[in-house]
Structure formats: C-alpha cells, structure tokens
Amino acid sequence: MNGMGTKIKQLRKQAGLTQQEFARRVGVGLRFIRDLEQGKPSVRLDKVNQVLAFLGHHLEIVTNHERRETSKS
C-alpha cells in the first residue's frame, strides 16, 4: 500500500492541496489521508477508492492468471 500512498501524496501535491484541504474536498478525515499517505495497512478500501476517484484514478485488482494472459499478448 505504501507505493499507492506515495502516488496519492504526489498527486495531491501536484493539485496544490494540503492534506487538510484534500481531506475536506474528498470528504474523508484528515487522519485517513495521513494514514493513507504513510502506507498504514489499516485503511478502508472504500475510502481509498473515494480518494482515487477524486484524483481521476481507480484501483484495479489483477489476478496472477490475468497477468500471465496479458503478458502473452
């Protein structure tokens, strides 16, 4: 999760938002944003998706089988 937290932090900063402003605009708590950016493993997936949607991104889960099929193409 830390890689995603780092990316979210980077996107937030590119948008020129503080953690507090970002949390307010997304509709989540400041503590959640801090935990997410620090890569804490206990963050709620529904809120992660809410943050990603605000940034115009989404979370995709790919199985190992799907990865192998994609790499063969």
C-alpha positions in Angstrom: 0.0 0.0 0.0 3.0 2.3 0.5 3.5 2.8 -3.2 -0.1 3.8 -3.7 0.2 6.2 -0.7 3.2 7.8 -2.2 1.5 8.2 -5.5 -1.6 9.8 -3.9 0.6 12.2 -2.0 2.4 13.1 -5.2 -0.9 13.7 -7.0 -2.3 15.7 -4.0 0.8 18.0 -4.1 0.5 18.4 -7.8 -3.0 19.6 -7.3 -1.6 22.2 -4.8 -3.7 20.8 -1.9 -2.7 20.5 1.7 -3.7 17.3 3.5 -6.4 19.2 5.3 -7.9 20.7 2.2 -7.6 17.5 0.3 -9.4 15.6 3.0 -12.2 18.2 3.1 -12.7 18.1 -0.7 -12.7 14.4 -0.9 -15.0 14.0 2.1 -12.8 11.9 4.4 -11.0 12.7 7.6 -7.5 14.2 7.9 -6.3 11.2 9.9 -7.3 8.9 7.0 -5.3 11.0 4.5 -2.3 10.9 6.8 -2.6 7.2 7.3 -3.1 6.6 3.6 0.0 8.6 2.5 2.1 6.9 5.2 1.1 3.5 3.9 -0.7 2.3 7.0 -2.2 -1.1 6.3 -5.5 -0.5 8.1 -7.1 2.0 5.7 -10.6 1.3 4.4 -10.7 0.3 0.8 -14.0 2.1 0.1 -12.3 5.4 1.3 -9.2 4.6 -0.8 -11.5 4.3 -3.8 -13.2 7.6 -2.9 -9.8 9.3 -2.8 -8.7 7.8 -6.1 -11.9 8.8 -7.8 -11.4 12.4 -6.7 -8.0 12.3 -8.4 -9.4 10.7 -11.5 -7.8 7.3 -10.9 -9.1 3.8 -9.9 -7.9 0.7 -8.2 -7.7 -2.4 -10.3 -7.0 -5.8 -8.9 -5.5 -8.2 -11.4 -5.0 -11.9 -10.6 -1.8 -13.7 -11.5 -3.7 -15.6 -14.2 -4.8 -12.4 -15.8 -1.3 -11.0 -15.6 0.1 -14.1 -17.5 -2.6 -13.8 -20.2 -1.8 -10.1 -20.7 1.9 -10.6 -20.9 1.4 -13.3 -23.7 -0.4 -10.8 -25.9 
